[in-house]
Amino acid sequence: MQAGRREELQQIDLPAIAEQLSAIAAELRGESAQLLPLRSANGERDLRQHIHRTHALPENGGSLEQRRILYAEFAREAYATRRRRSRIFQNDELFGEPAWDILLDLYIAHVEKKSVSVSSACIGSAAPPTTGLRWLGVLADQQLVMREHDPEDQRRVLVRLTERGLTAMDEYFASAGLTA
C-alpha cells in the first residue's frame, strides 16, 4: 500500500462515521415506528393495516371515490416517507424517482380536487426544475398526465393526471392490496 494512501486511511475517523450511521439508523427506526404503529399477528409492521384501521372501507369495498381517499392516504404516506429518507441521507438524488413523485403528488391533488401548476409539480418531483420538466414531458408522452392552461389565469399552466394515468394509479394501489 502506498504511504499516501495509508495516511489517508488513517485519517478517516471510523468511530465518528459509525456513530453518524447509528444515529441515522435510530432516526429511521423511530420515524418508521411512528409511521407504522400497528403490528400484525406475527409482529411485522404493516402500513396496509394502519391505513385500513384509520381509513376503513365498507365491507363491499366502497365506491371508487372512497377507495381513492384510501389510496391518496397511502400515496401521502409513501411521498412523506420518500422525502424523509432524502432528508436523512441529505441527498434528494440518491433515491430519486421524479416521475413517481409527480404521479403521487398529482394523484393526491386529484382526490383533494386541487389544481397543480407545472412549477408546483416540478417542486413535488424533488428534483431540479429542468429534471422535473423533462419527466413531465415523458409522462405526457406516455399519456399519463396532461398540461392545460389555468382558466382563471392563462399565463399559468396546470398539470393533471389523464384518465389513463388515474386508472393506472388506481390499479397500482389496488394491486398493492389496498382494498377492503
N, C-alpha and C positions, 0 to 999 in steps of 0.2 A: 504494500500500500504506500502511496506517495506521502511524503511528510506533510505537504499542504493539505491533502485530503484528511489525513489523520487529525491534524489540528482543527480542521473544520468540524469533524465529527465530535471531537472532544468538547467543542464549544456549544454543542447542542444540549440544552437543558432538558433532558428526558423526564425528570421528575415533574418539572413545571408543565411540560406538554401533557403528561399523563394526568396531572391534576386538572388541566383545562378540559381534557376529554371526559374525565369523570364528571365534571360539573355540567358539561353539555348533556351527557347521558342522564344525569339526575334530573335535569330540567325537562328533557324529553319524557322521562318516565312520569314525572309529576304532571305535566300537561296532558299526557296520554291518559292518565288516571282520571283527570277532570273531564276529558272528552268522552271517555268510555267508562262511566261509573258502574255499569252493571257487569256481572259475571254470569256466564252460562253455568249449567249444572256441573260441567267438568272444570270450572274455574277460569275458562278463557274469557277475555274481554270481547264484547261483541257490539259493534256500532249499530248493527241492524236491530238488535234487541232494544238498545237505548232509544233509537228513533221510533220503533214500534210502540214502546211504552209511552213516550212523550207525544206521539202523533198517531195514535191508534186509528185504524180504518175500520169501518163496519165489517161484519162477518162476510158480506158479499163482495168485499174488495173495494167497495166505494166507487164513486164516479171518477171519471178521468180527472176532473178538477181536484177532487180530494186526493187522488194518487199523486197529482203534480205538486200539491202542497207538501206531501211527504217527500217526494223526490227533491224538491227545492231545498228542504231542510238537509237532506243528505248532501246535496251539491254545496250548500253553505258550509257544512262541516268539512267536506273534502277541501274546499277552497281555503278555509281558515287553517286547516292542518298543513297545507302546502305553503302558505305564507309563513306560518310559524317555523316550519322546517328551514325555509330560506333565511329567516331572521336568525335562527340559532347558528346555522352554519355560515352566516354572513356572506351569502352569495346567492343571488336570485337566479343566476345562470346554471349553477351546478345541477339543479334538479328541474330545469326549465322545460315546460311543455306549454308554450304560449297559446297554441291553438286550443288545447284542453281548457286552460284557464279562461279563455274567451268564451268557449261554449258553456262552461259552468256559469260564468257571470251573466251571459245572455239568457240562459235558462231561468235563473233566479229572477232576473228582471222581467221575463215574460210572465212568470207566475205572479209576481207582485204588480204586474201591469204598469211597469215603469219604462220610460224611454232611456235608451243608452246612446250617447253620441259616439262617433268614431274615436274621438280623443279619449273618452272615458273607457271605451273597450280596449284601447291600446294600454292605458294605465292598468286596467284589470288583467292584462296579459302578463304583468310583472316582468316585462321585457322592455328594452329600449323602444322608443316610438316607431322607429323605422322597422324594427322586427315585428312589432305589433301590427303595423300597417301591412307588411308583407304577408303575415299569417291571416289577416282579414281577407286579403286578396285570394289566398289559397282556399280559405273556407268559402268565399263567394264563388270561386271557380268550381268548387265541389257542390254548389247549390245548397250549402248548409246555413249560410247567412246571406242577408241582402242589405244593401245600403239604400236609403231613401232620404229625401230632403225633409227637414222638420217643417210641418205645415204652418207652424207659428213663426218660424224664422228660417227663411230659405237659405241663409248663409250657413246654417248648421246642418250637418249630415248625421243621420241616425243610422244605427245598425241593429238588426234583429234577426232572430232565427227564422228561417223559412219553415214551411210545413214539413219539408223533408228533414231539416235539422231538428225540429221539435220532435218529430216522430222517432228519429234516431236516438235522441236523448231519452225519450220515454222508454224505448226498447232497451237501452243500456241499463237504466235504473231498474226496470222490471227484471232483466236478466241477472241483475246483482242480487235478486231475492228480496227486493224491497216492495213486497206486496203483502196483503193481509194473510 
